Amino acid sequence: MKKGTKNLILFFILFVITGVVFWNYISMHYATDTYNIMNIGYEKYAIDNSLSDGRIFMFLIGMFANLVNIPINIYVITLTVLALIISCIAVVVLKNMIMKFCSKETILQEIVAILISYCTIFNFMYVENLYFVESAVMAFSILGYILAVKQIINKNKFYILKATILAILATFCYQGTIGLFALYGVVFSIAKNKKNIKQILKDFGIIILITIVSFAANLIQINIATTIAGTVQKRLNGIQNLLENFVYVLRNFNNMVFNTMFIKNCNLFPEFLMLMFILIIILMTGFYEIKEKEEGLIFSSFFIFAVTVIITFAMCIVSIASYDTGRIHNPVGALIGVLFMYVFCASEIFSKDGIIKYLIISTLVAYNVILIVNTVSLLSQHKKVNELEKIQCEGLEEYIEEYEEENNVKITEARYFKLSNMKKYGFFEEIENESVLTYDGVACTWSAIGTINFYTGRDFADNYLEAYPNRDLFYAYAAKRNLGYEKNFVIMDNILYFLAYI
């Protein structure tokens, strides 16, 4: 069978499987940002949240949606499906890159390479990337970084220039995945060059240089865009801010980096399970290295883990407000797949007959199964949150209508209050998971009004107050309404007040 035909068949199989796994996204779902888009409109969201943050391609998509007035459900579903298509292409590309390291291509090796590529791309952190309307450009950014790494590894004519262009395009799509460029580059360079330290260091230098150029180009684009649009970039506030973030993250390294990312996994994967899989992979690799006398596998595996920690630390510094979100920590989610990928490319552990071969293949299969089950569970809980948001707002509408009828007024103004350090109350009690995927839309400052407007059919303006007009009075009114989370809503002086925790 021709390679092109084989890739096409693989793509369709992957897309069908992925479509089933991510059906709760494809069948229309509402992220907190989706409520915000519906409330402020495509144009304002595109300018404030895409153009100003250096995501030029998402800005263009948003402006096009505004121009032709695309219904929100068509917009979300189209971008989600496009993201899954691009992601499946990324799996095929990564699988082909891995297979080039095989001394002998067999059906089993093909299957192993597919499983490794799938769990690397569709890792547990990536579920959060696909949650947002920006999912398509996030997916393209990952594909772009993979293609850039491919250029560096193959070293064809003008490979540095080609890799730089691809990396810049990927960064202009979404900066939060740039850590994958470094991680994939490190893994493939070590696997290919093995003990050629000089060439590995050269590749590292090229990767760092391209990363700096891409980041600098994105900053220039942000400065130009914010100047033209008259907006403010909210995520990066200069070198001084980055230095302050560096000190802060360093002081809180254990909680912000190790505990949040590698133990709790941003609440997107069972606690300690990722570390357990990493330990199993390293132990099996160690047994194989001793048995086959292939030096360097264990050292390189620990080095890859260390690189991932460094990347995670760097991303926390750049985006300190989002340090506990999965979308900027894709390298952590990809780490298990990357370790599988490294030992596949750098050794014959998956092909040389013996108990270790079957144990590591079983581990790979088990991880993919757990990953899929975990993804389905997360998406199911997210859809349940959408249902609870609707019920919550319907209850709120009944309360408003009763108040209007009793007092012969029309409630046209709503205000919310942000409660600091009370994030745990921003989730529904009925939902087990507590991650970005399960935020209560009414409990988030950026989506609260939009969520209420969508489910109640009202048109409240988006207002923000930093303190209660009267804290005791608020709770006195709230005490009269003792139906669960509905205590968060109180009408005082013909104004709807409610609490936001995130």
Disulfide bonds with the S-S distance in Angstrom:
none
